[in-house]
């Protein structure tokens, strides 16, 4: 038995094998005609049909072919008639369940045509044959094929749902990883720089030490708030607290610029158009791009000044962050590491565009074009 409450495949096959053998065996024992009475070989035929159920998952077409061959051999031996639908039902179901529905339909139609023509040639009553037996046989065969195809479709839907759920969880994991990276990356950079400032000024400039510690405290408090909000995303909807919404928003751009400037990289801010409330995803992405770009300028470029430009258009917001540092050489993706990849992923999810322009000696620039609607 499975731990998820579903029957093991082997148990299902065993139950089906017993059922097939029992039903066919009862039909044989009824002895409803034929010139030869039921004997041991006739009942072995019933056992053989049941045994095929143990290989039906691996060889569905072979199971179907073996069933047809067995039925033909059974009738050639002139044993009592047992119909077609009863001995064929499990094999047709198995073929359809395995995705071989066309094969199952073709075999069923072919067998019906051949046996009907044979029985008419033998002198069976056409009225009885087509008025009762043929219709019931077709109905049972069609039901078996439809059931197998339905079970397969349900299994495929379940697998697709499971795949979507895994993909959703992976996207959530990547989203949280980007959030944590962005929050800690900028904050740790600011704290590291201010700690160095405090260490150098501890003997000569107490005011500079106090200022550096103030920046460190403010950066740490902001990081704690953002991490708390990010972790809060893991809670269920019933536990969501609106007051703990993520603080990654352009509303906090002034705080980010001030912390960066206090860490030794003066930042100018230019805004074109009328600032307005943005969709939450666009707002958070815009803030994270500026945050990561300024963190890169602090850590890697030896810049002396940076500029943040925001342009609000009717249908989009355009962000540009540039510095006057030494620039980067080689592959941008390799130089930018996880931060640049994270920016590209964020922008791509919104259907926007991100470009990077840098070369040794002429600074570094990131431009992002974010549509307000996907």
Helices and strands as residue ranges (DSSP letters): H 9-29, H 40-51, G 52-54, H 60-76, H 85-97, H 101-121, H 126-128, I 129-133, H 134-201, H 206-232, G 237-239, G 242-244, G 250-252, H 253-262, E 266-272, H 280-300, E 305-312, E 316-323, H 332-349, E 353-358, E 364-371
